[in-house]
Amino acid sequence: MTRNRNLKTTLLIVVLLIAQSVMSQRANQATSHRKDTKQITRILFILDCSNSMYGMWQSNTKIKIAQNLISNVIDTLASKPNVEVALRAYGHTKDYPPQDCDDTKLEVGFSANNFEQLKAKLRALVPKGTTPIASTLERCVADFPDCDGCRNIVILITDGTDECSGEVCQVSAQLQTQGAFLRPFIIGIGRGMRESFECAGAYYEATNEIDFSRALNDVVLQALNNTTSQINLLDSYSEASETNVPMTFYDTQSKKLRYSFIHTINASGISDTLILDPLINYDIVVHTLPPVKVENVKLNPGRHTVIPIKTPQGNMIITSQDNKSGLNRSDVAVIVRQSGSSEVVNVQELNKSEKYIVGKYDLEILTKPSLKIENVEVGQSATTTIEIPQSGQLTLNKGKQILIGSIFVKDSEETKWVCNLEEGQMIETLSLLPGQYMVVVRAKNATDAAKTQIKEFKIESKKTTSINLAK
């Protein structure tokens, strides 16, 4: 007995250890998966190494000051998770004169733990040549290997403008639109370059070493940290009361989708805080009916940004008593357009309430015949109810012959087509709105148009009208 108990105890311990090992492996796999799916921030430093960088600037030459400050920043980045860095330089492989506008080279590519290699290469750079900034930006696109979800950031440090007739602003805008990188950071060593670079990216003017150090650290901080924002959806009284609406955020430059949220008011009664990338300007679409769009929204990096968007809404419901009277109206839809517009805002179901932006709408209710109602007004937080007449039923007895024909409604102005009859049905039943109608039919195999039959009839709500076409 004791031996059996010991054996059972041993087996139980083994099973528990195996289970613990499996759970640990699964936990490690889950942790690994979470790490793999985290967004990687890739920062490409582009350093001006043209011959003017040998010029003295406060405590040392410009190149030495830049090398020291960038090295300090790289030490900081080495301790940050999910960050990769690379280094490109220009003006350092060919002497000037003569001018060589192809003098740009990726010195250290993106890879994990390449920080010491990058610092060593940085220290070895020697200024020699010219300043091909536009062509350098074009070349740097290939420096970013394909990567789903990576944030590609460029930090350009220069003491002068493009000397090779390059259109820096045009090239930068084109590459941002293509999604090659986010809006670049440009740090100008000295004065007088703002006009040339402000259109190309976020420009910082460094007139001394302290400004340079502060700008570089500020840029890196923005590159690494997201910022907070809240979207206030305003009603007609400018109160942030609207909510529960999907929102999509697109990069203004590349038009790529960046975020999707459903707007929420939190437990404190205010719009919930969102964490967004501050390096992107956004086109925000609030998917109300119709949608509301605001363009080129700029965030304040490191500070909470409140974005107000006017989305005043009310409800509209189109009701029918047909369902209650036993008639089938599940196939009836309502086309909703803004008054005076041909664009469809929504296709709404009967007896279902939908929210719309405050304003006037034209409705086309796809009954037989279709019913048009114009300038229906939706008010703030109110419910506009449109009730359509109850249908009546038409029963057509066609007999054994195959008939072709149509139903027409006769209103005060003209006769309008409603629908065609189904071929091959001996008995056909239709739901029609109340009114005066006629049915026009003939035998399908008839060769004489004079064989056409015309029968007029009246449809009343909740009543059935029968017509015998077999006679």
TANOR-V987655 format. One line per field, one symbol per residue. ss: DSSP state (@ for helix, = for strand, . for the rest). burial: 1 if it has 24 or more other ideal C-beta (glycine too) atoms within 12 Angstrom, else 0. Layout:
ss->???
burial->???
//
This chain:
ss->.@@@@@@@@@@@@@@@@@@@@@@@@@@@@@@@@@@@@...========.=@@@@.==..==@@@@@@@@@@@@@@@@.....========.............=====......@@@@@@@@@@....=...@@@@@@@@@@@.......========.........@@@@@@@@@@......======....@@@@...======..@@@@@@@@@@@@@@@@..========...........======.....======..=.....=..===.....=====.....======.......======..========............======.....======....====.=======.....========....======...======.....========....======......======..=========.....@@@.=======....=====...
burial->000000000000000000000000000000000000001111111111111111001000111111101110110010000111111111111101000110111111010001100110110011111111111111111011000001111111111111110101101100110011111111111100100110011111110000011011111111111110111111100001111010111111110001101010000000111101111111111111110101001010100010101111111111110100001010011111110000001101111001111111111111111010100111010001010111111111010000111111100000000110100000011111111111111100000000001010101010001010100
//
